[in-house]
Amino acid sequence: MLDHARTNTVNARPPTLATRHIVYLIVSAAAPLSAMAGTVPLAFAFGNGAGVPAVFVLTGLVLLCFSASYAVIARRTGGQGGFYSAATEGLGRPMGVISGYVAVCAYNLAAIGLLGAFGYFSSLVLADQGMHLSWWVCAAAGTVIVGWLGYRDIGAGARTVAAMLSGEIAILLALDIAVAVRDGVPSALPAASFAPHEMFDHGFGVSIMFAAISFIGFESAALYGREARDPRRSVVRATYIAVVLITAFYAFTSWVAVGALGAGNVRREAGRQLGDLFFTLADTYLGPIAGTAMEIMLCLSLFAATLALHSAANRYMQTLADDRLLPTPLAASHPRHSSPHRAGLVQTALNAVAVAGFALAGLDPYTGMTTTMLGLGTLGIVALQAVAALSVLGLARRSATVPWQRLAASVLGFAGLAAAFWLGVDNFALMSGS
């Protein structure tokens, strides 16, 4: 079993993360408001339309199977090392090394993609308020603040994303309630969304792909083991809680949106409005002030997601540096904050180079930076999830201690994730716009 307890600098602070703090970090990485405003309209328009809520439920069930198998590995590794530890435990050192490098690349790419989205939308929101700043100025400011929070102890980051997460969930729940009150519960929650002919309508595979994108980040609990108070329990609990919460929230909110638009009209309206869809609903059901508030919360949601993925990327780099797969100075923890501060500085520098590169090249921050970088990062993370599910089968070959229920969950999880990866590759042009 891997031993990730060593670091080049001894942690000066005791572990501070409880289960709820890890839940905040990983749900924030999934960015609920960004998922609703950004990917759900695309799933409505190009996927299976009114059947999108059912696809979220199905995706959540696949990820619960993945979580059940992932828990076997997390308990053996002490809730540390993420996909790198999982692949090493179940499939051997070579696959572990490959998975570790893929994880570093995937999380860094995803963080860069989200940073581009933060700069793009922040510039638009500020312009609506009469403040005209280029997207790269907003992205540069986000890079500095994310880097500063990542340099500090993880508790500061967890508290920051908790506050932002509360705001984005609150405004979406307010919209859900307003639709249910004005239109009535039967209209707000149409049974058609879960009818087989709607769920498996043409575009089903495209919706699966967008649903998988919306869950990215939930698996990162296994990176915070060394900072958790009780890693073997809290990491597993946080993963389960995150999957259930994200699934329920995504399914319910997208279901209400179908009700507000009408099951027969949702595909056409989403195709017409795309990214404006949820802001238009907020204007209609909550008033213009709420629409403006949702725009601001979208920027905060993207910032929180960037911070969460920045923290995940740092810890992957630190773990690989621990095992001398990256330069060993990156393994150091800050003597006061106990954060992977050197890894964080490297990741901040990568963000700054990416922002400068895309800005100097004159490329669009959203269609050129966000969709491509986030798309590549998503494919990498989904592939790693499939490998982690497969790792349990490899572990079972060497040990008789894995219960059959976990094995069954691993097979189902691997099948579902492998299908999601294939759909992502097959539809990469649609997912990335490139």
C-alpha positions as CSV (number, residue, x, y, z in Angstrom):
1,M,0.0,0.0,0.0
2,L,1.3,3.5,-0.8
3,D,2.5,5.6,2.0
4,H,1.8,9.3,1.4
5,A,2.4,10.3,5.0
6,R,5.9,11.7,4.3
7,T,6.5,15.3,3.1
8,N,9.7,17.3,2.8
9,T,8.5,19.7,5.4
10,V,6.7,18.5,8.5
11,N,3.2,19.9,8.8
12,A,3.0,22.4,11.6
13,R,-0.8,22.4,11.9
14,P,-3.0,19.4,12.8
15,P,-5.5,18.2,10.2
16,T,-8.4,20.6,10.1
17,L,-10.9,19.3,7.5
18,A,-14.1,17.7,8.7
19,T,-16.5,15.9,6.3
20,R,-18.5,19.0,5.6
21,H,-15.5,21.0,4.6
22,I,-14.5,18.4,2.0
23,V,-18.1,18.4,0.7
24,Y,-17.9,22.1,0.2
25,L,-14.7,21.8,-1.8
26,I,-15.9,19.0,-4.0
27,V,-19.4,20.3,-4.7
28,S,-17.9,23.7,-5.4
29,A,-15.6,22.1,-8.0
30,A,-18.8,20.8,-9.7
31,A,-20.0,24.5,-9.8
32,P,-23.8,24.0,-9.6
33,L,-24.8,27.3,-11.0
34,S,-22.3,27.1,-13.8
35,A,-23.6,23.6,-14.7
36,M,-27.2,24.8,-14.8
37,A,-26.5,28.0,-16.7
38,G,-23.8,26.6,-19.0
39,T,-24.3,22.9,-19.8
40,V,-28.0,22.2,-19.1
41,P,-29.3,24.6,-21.9
42,L,-26.9,22.7,-24.3
43,A,-28.2,19.4,-23.1
44,F,-31.8,20.6,-23.6
45,A,-31.0,22.0,-27.1
46,F,-28.7,19.3,-28.5
47,G,-29.5,16.3,-26.2
48,N,-32.7,14.6,-25.3
49,G,-34.6,17.8,-24.4
50,A,-37.2,17.2,-21.7
51,G,-35.5,14.0,-20.7
52,V,-32.4,15.7,-19.3
53,P,-33.5,15.4,-15.6
54,A,-33.7,11.6,-16.0
55,V,-30.2,11.6,-17.5
56,F,-28.9,13.4,-14.4
57,V,-30.5,10.7,-12.2
58,L,-29.0,7.9,-14.4
59,T,-25.5,9.6,-14.3
60,G,-25.8,10.0,-10.5
61,L,-26.5,6.2,-10.2
62,V,-23.5,5.4,-12.3
63,L,-21.3,7.6,-10.1
64,L,-22.7,6.1,-6.9
65,C,-21.5,2.8,-8.3
66,F,-18.2,4.3,-8.9
67,S,-18.1,5.8,-5.4
68,A,-18.9,2.4,-3.8
69,S,-15.9,0.9,-5.6
70,Y,-13.7,4.0,-5.0
71,A,-14.4,3.7,-1.3
72,V,-12.6,0.3,-1.2
73,I,-9.4,2.0,-2.5
74,A,-9.8,5.2,-0.3
75,R,-9.9,3.1,2.8
76,R,-6.8,1.2,1.9
77,T,-4.9,4.4,1.0
78,G,-6.0,6.4,3.9
79,G,-8.1,8.7,1.7
80,Q,-5.0,10.1,0.0
81,G,-3.5,10.3,-3.5
82,G,-6.7,10.3,-5.5
83,F,-6.6,8.5,-8.8
84,Y,-2.8,8.0,-8.6
85,S,-3.2,5.9,-5.4
86,A,-6.3,4.1,-6.8
87,A,-4.6,2.9,-10.0
88,T,-1.4,1.9,-8.2
89,E,-3.3,-0.1,-5.6
90,G,-5.4,-2.0,-8.1
91,L,-3.5,-2.1,-11.4
92,G,0.2,-1.7,-10.4
93,R,2.8,0.9,-10.4
94,P,3.1,1.6,-14.1
95,M,-0.6,2.3,-14.5
96,G,-0.5,4.4,-11.3
97,V,2.3,6.6,-12.7
98,I,0.4,7.1,-16.0
99,S,-2.8,8.0,-14.0
100,G,-0.9,10.4,-11.8
101,Y,0.5,12.3,-14.8
102,V,-2.8,12.3,-16.5
103,A,-4.5,13.6,-13.4
104,V,-2.0,16.5,-13.0
105,C,-2.6,17.5,-16.7
106,A,-6.4,17.0,-16.5
107,Y,-7.0,19.1,-13.4
108,N,-4.6,21.8,-14.5
109,L,-6.4,22.0,-17.9
110,A,-9.8,22.1,-16.2
111,A,-8.7,24.9,-13.9
112,I,-7.3,26.9,-16.8
113,G,-10.6,26.4,-18.7
114,L,-12.7,27.6,-15.7
115,L,-10.4,30.6,-15.2
116,G,-11.1,31.6,-18.8
117,A,-14.8,31.4,-18.2
118,F,-14.4,33.4,-15.0
119,G,-12.6,36.2,-16.9
120,Y,-15.1,36.1,-19.8
121,F,-18.3,36.3,-17.7
122,S,-16.8,38.7,-15.1
123,S,-16.0,41.1,-18.0
124,L,-19.6,40.9,-19.3
125,V,-21.2,41.4,-15.9
126,L,-18.9,44.4,-15.1
127,A,-19.8,45.9,-18.5
128,D,-23.5,45.7,-17.7
129,Q,-22.7,47.8,-14.6
130,G,-20.7,50.4,-16.7
131,M,-17.2,49.0,-15.9
132,H,-15.4,48.0,-19.0
133,L,-12.5,45.6,-18.3
134,S,-10.9,43.1,-20.7
135,W,-11.5,39.5,-19.9
136,W,-7.8,38.9,-19.4
137,V,-7.7,41.6,-16.7
138,C,-10.5,39.8,-14.8
139,A,-8.8,36.4,-15.3
140,A,-5.5,37.8,-14.1
141,A,-7.2,39.1,-10.9
142,G,-8.8,35.7,-10.5
143,T,-5.4,34.0,-10.9
144,V,-3.9,36.1,-8.2
145,I,-6.7,35.6,-5.7
146,V,-7.0,31.9,-6.3
147,G,-3.2,31.6,-5.9
148,W,-3.3,33.5,-2.7
149,L,-6.1,31.4,-1.2
150,G,-4.4,28.2,-2.4
151,Y,-1.2,29.3,-0.7
152,R,-3.0,29.6,2.7
153,D,-4.3,26.7,4.8
154,I,-7.1,24.6,3.2
155,G,-9.6,25.8,5.8
156,A,-9.5,29.3,4.4
157,G,-10.3,27.9,0.9
158,A,-13.1,25.7,2.3
159,R,-14.7,28.6,4.0
160,T,-14.5,30.8,0.9
161,V,-16.1,28.2,-1.4
162,A,-18.7,27.4,1.3
163,A,-19.9,31.0,1.2
164,M,-20.0,31.2,-2.6
165,L,-21.7,27.8,-2.8
166,S,-24.4,28.8,-0.4
167,G,-25.2,31.8,-2.6
168,E,-25.4,30.0,-5.9
169,I,-27.6,27.2,-4.5
170,A,-29.8,29.7,-2.7
171,I,-30.7,31.6,-5.9
172,L,-31.4,28.5,-7.9
173,L,-33.6,27.1,-5.1
174,A,-35.4,30.5,-5.0
175,L,-36.1,30.1,-8.8
176,D,-37.3,26.5,-8.3
177,I,-39.7,27.6,-5.5
178,A,-41.0,30.6,-7.6
179,V,-41.8,28.3,-10.5
180,A,-43.6,25.8,-8.3
181,V,-45.6,28.5,-6.6
182,R,-46.6,30.4,-9.7
183,D,-47.2,27.5,-12.1
184,G,-48.2,24.8,-9.5
185,V,-46.3,21.7,-8.6
186,P,-47.8,19.4,-11.3
187,S,-46.8,21.9,-14.0
188,A,-43.4,22.6,-12.5
189,L,-42.5,19.0,-12.3
190,P,-43.9,17.3,-15.5
191,A,-44.0,13.5,-15.5
192,A,-42.9,13.6,-19.1
193,S,-39.3,14.1,-18.1
194,F,-39.1,10.6,-16.8
195,A,-41.1,8.9,-19.5
196,P,-38.9,6.3,-21.4
197,H,-39.7,7.9,-24.8
198,E,-38.4,11.3,-23.6
199,M,-35.4,9.9,-21.7
200,F,-34.1,7.8,-24.6
201,D,-35.1,10.3,-27.3
202,H,-32.5,11.2,-29.9
203,G,-29.6,13.1,-28.3
204,F,-29.6,10.8,-25.2
205,G,-25.8,10.2,-25.6
206,V,-25.1,13.9,-25.9
207,S,-27.0,14.6,-22.7
208,I,-25.0,11.8,-20.9
209,M,-21.8,13.6,-22.0
210,F,-23.0,17.0,-20.7
211,A,-24.2,15.4,-17.4
212,A,-20.7,13.9,-17.0
213,I,-19.2,17.3,-17.5
214,S,-21.5,18.8,-14.8
215,F,-20.2,16.3,-12.2
216,I,-16.5,16.9,-12.7
217,G,-14.7,17.5,-9.4
218,F,-16.9,15.3,-7.1
219,E,-14.2,12.6,-7.0
220,S,-11.6,14.9,-5.5
221,A,-12.3,14.1,-1.9
222,A,-9.5,11.5,-1.9
223,L,-6.9,14.3,-2.3
224,Y,-7.6,15.8,1.1
225,G,-6.7,12.8,3.3
226,R,-3.6,14.3,4.8
227,E,-5.6,17.4,5.9
228,A,-8.7,15.5,7.1
229,R,-9.3,14.8,10.7
230,D,-10.5,11.2,10.0
231,P,-9.5,10.5,6.4
232,R,-10.6,6.9,6.1
233,R,-14.2,7.9,7.1
234,S,-14.6,11.5,6.1
235,V,-13.3,11.0,2.5
236,V,-15.7,8.2,1.8
237,R,-18.6,10.0,3.4
238,A,-17.9,13.2,1.6
239,T,-17.8,11.4,-1.8
240,Y,-21.2,9.7,-1.2
241,I,-22.8,12.9,0.2
242,A,-21.5,15.0,-2.8
243,V,-22.9,12.5,-5.4
244,V,-26.3,12.4,-3.7
245,L,-26.5,16.2,-3.3
246,I,-25.3,17.0,-6.8
247,T,-27.6,14.5,-8.4
248,A,-30.7,15.6,-6.5
249,F,-30.0,19.3,-7.1
250,Y,-29.2,19.0,-10.8
251,A,-32.1,16.7,-11.5
252,F,-34.6,18.8,-9.5
253,T,-33.5,22.2,-10.9
254,S,-33.4,21.0,-14.6
255,W,-36.8,19.3,-14.0
256,V,-38.3,22.6,-12.8
257,A,-36.8,24.4,-15.9
258,V,-38.5,21.8,-18.1
259,G,-41.8,22.7,-16.3
260,A,-41.3,26.4,-16.7
261,L,-40.5,26.1,-20.4
262,G,-43.0,23.3,-21.2
263,A,-41.9,19.8,-22.1
264,G,-42.8,20.3,-25.7
265,N,-41.0,23.6,-26.0
266,V,-37.8,23.1,-24.0
267,R,-35.7,22.0,-26.9
268,R,-36.7,25.0,-29.1
269,E,-36.4,27.6,-26.3
270,A,-33.1,26.3,-25.1
271,G,-31.7,26.3,-28.7
272,R,-32.9,29.9,-29.0
273,Q,-31.6,31.2,-25.7
274,L,-28.7,28.9,-24.8
275,G,-26.6,30.6,-22.1
276,D,-29.3,33.2,-21.4
277,L,-31.9,30.6,-20.6
278,F,-31.7,30.5,-16.8
279,F,-31.1,34.3,-16.5
280,T,-34.3,34.8,-18.5
281,L,-36.2,32.4,-16.2
282,A,-34.8,34.4,-13.2
283,D,-36.0,37.7,-14.7
284,T,-39.4,36.1,-15.4
285,Y,-40.1,34.4,-12.1
286,L,-38.0,36.5,-9.7
287,G,-37.6,39.9,-11.3
288,P,-34.7,41.8,-13.0
289,I,-32.8,42.2,-9.7
290,A,-32.6,38.4,-9.3
291,G,-31.4,38.1,-12.9
292,T,-28.5,40.5,-12.1
293,A,-27.8,38.7,-8.9
294,M,-27.6,35.3,-10.7
295,E,-25.1,36.8,-13.2
296,I,-22.9,37.9,-10.3
297,M,-23.3,34.5,-8.6
298,L,-22.3,32.8,-11.8
299,C,-19.0,34.6,-11.6
300,L,-18.6,33.6,-8.0
301,S,-19.5,30.0,-8.9
302,L,-16.8,29.9,-11.5
303,F,-14.3,31.4,-9.1
304,A,-15.2,28.8,-6.5
305,A,-14.8,26.0,-9.0
306,T,-11.5,27.3,-10.2
307,L,-10.2,27.5,-6.6
308,A,-11.4,23.9,-5.9
309,L,-9.7,22.5,-9.0
310,H,-6.6,24.6,-8.2
311,S,-6.5,22.9,-4.8
312,A,-6.9,19.5,-6.4
313,A,-4.2,20.0,-9.0
314,N,-1.8,21.2,-6.2
315,R,-2.3,18.1,-4.2
316,Y,-1.8,15.8,-7.2
317,M,1.5,17.6,-7.8
318,Q,2.5,17.3,-4.2
319,T,1.7,13.6,-4.1
320,L,3.7,12.8,-7.2
321,A,6.6,14.9,-5.9
322,D,6.4,12.8,-2.7
323,D,7.1,9.8,-4.8
324,R,9.8,11.6,-6.9
325,L,7.7,11.6,-10.0
326,L,7.9,15.4,-10.1
327,P,10.7,17.6,-8.7
328,T,10.9,16.9,-4.9
329,P,10.7,20.6,-3.8
330,L,7.0,20.5,-4.9
331,A,6.3,18.0,-2.1
332,A,7.0,20.6,0.6
333,S,4.1,21.8,2.9
334,H,4.1,25.4,4.2
335,P,5.4,25.4,7.8
336,R,2.5,27.5,9.0
337,H,-0.4,26.9,6.6
338,S,0.4,23.2,5.9
339,S,-0.6,23.9,2.3
340,P,1.3,22.5,-0.8
341,H,2.5,26.1,-1.4
342,R,5.3,25.4,-3.9
343,A,3.0,23.2,-6.0
344,G,0.4,26.0,-5.8
345,L,2.9,28.6,-7.0
346,V,3.8,26.5,-10.0
347,Q,0.1,26.0,-10.8
348,T,-0.5,29.8,-10.4
349,A,2.3,30.4,-12.8
350,L,0.8,28.0,-15.3
351,N,-2.5,29.8,-15.1
352,A,-0.8,33.2,-15.7
353,V,1.1,31.8,-18.7
354,A,-2.2,30.4,-20.1
355,V,-4.1,33.7,-19.7
356,A,-1.2,35.7,-21.2
357,G,-0.9,33.2,-24.1
358,F,-4.5,33.3,-25.1
359,A,-4.7,37.0,-24.7
360,L,-1.7,37.7,-26.8
361,A,-2.9,35.3,-29.5
362,G,-6.2,37.2,-29.6
363,L,-8.2,34.0,-29.1
364,D,-11.7,34.1,-27.7
365,P,-11.6,33.3,-23.9
366,Y,-14.8,31.3,-24.0
367,T,-14.8,29.4,-27.3
368,G,-11.0,29.3,-27.6
369,M,-9.9,28.8,-24.0
370,T,-12.7,27.6,-21.8
371,T,-14.4,25.0,-24.0
372,T,-11.2,23.4,-25.3
373,M,-9.2,23.3,-22.0
374,L,-12.3,22.2,-20.0
375,G,-13.2,19.7,-22.6
376,L,-9.7,18.1,-22.5
377,G,-9.7,18.1,-18.7
378,T,-13.1,16.5,-18.6
379,L,-12.1,13.7,-20.9
380,G,-9.0,13.0,-18.7
381,I,-10.9,13.0,-15.5
382,V,-13.7,10.7,-16.8
383,A,-11.0,8.3,-18.1
384,L,-9.4,8.3,-14.7
385,Q,-12.7,7.6,-13.0
386,A,-13.1,4.5,-15.3
387,V,-9.6,3.4,-14.4
388,A,-10.3,3.8,-10.7
389,A,-13.4,1.6,-11.0
390,L,-11.4,-1.0,-12.8
391,S,-8.7,-0.9,-10.1
392,V,-11.1,-2.5,-7.7
393,L,-11.3,-5.5,-10.0
394,G,-7.6,-5.7,-10.1
395,L,-7.5,-5.5,-6.3
396,A,-10.0,-8.3,-6.0
397,R,-7.7,-10.6,-8.1
398,R,-5.1,-10.3,-5.4
399,S,-7.3,-10.2,-2.4
400,A,-10.5,-12.0,-1.3
401,T,-11.5,-9.2,1.0
402,V,-13.5,-7.2,-1.6
403,P,-17.2,-7.8,-1.1
404,W,-19.2,-9.0,-4.2
405,Q,-21.4,-6.0,-3.9
406,R,-18.4,-3.7,-4.4
407,L,-17.3,-5.8,-7.3
408,A,-20.7,-5.5,-9.0
409,A,-20.6,-1.7,-8.4
410,S,-17.2,-1.5,-9.9
411,V,-18.3,-3.3,-13.1
412,L,-21.4,-1.1,-13.5
413,G,-19.4,2.1,-12.7
414,F,-16.7,1.1,-15.2
415,A,-19.2,0.3,-17.9
416,G,-21.0,3.6,-17.4
417,L,-17.9,5.7,-17.3
418,A,-16.3,4.0,-20.3
419,A,-19.4,4.8,-22.2
420,A,-19.3,8.5,-21.0
421,F,-15.7,8.7,-22.1
422,W,-16.5,7.3,-25.6
423,L,-19.4,9.7,-26.0
424,G,-17.1,12.6,-24.9
425,V,-14.5,11.7,-27.6
426,D,-17.2,11.1,-30.2
427,N,-18.8,14.4,-29.5
428,F,-15.7,16.4,-28.6
429,A,-16.4,19.0,-31.3
430,L,-19.8,19.7,-29.8
431,M,-18.5,19.7,-26.2
432,S,-15.5,22.0,-26.9
433,G,-16.7,24.0,-29.8
434,S,-13.4,23.2,-31.5
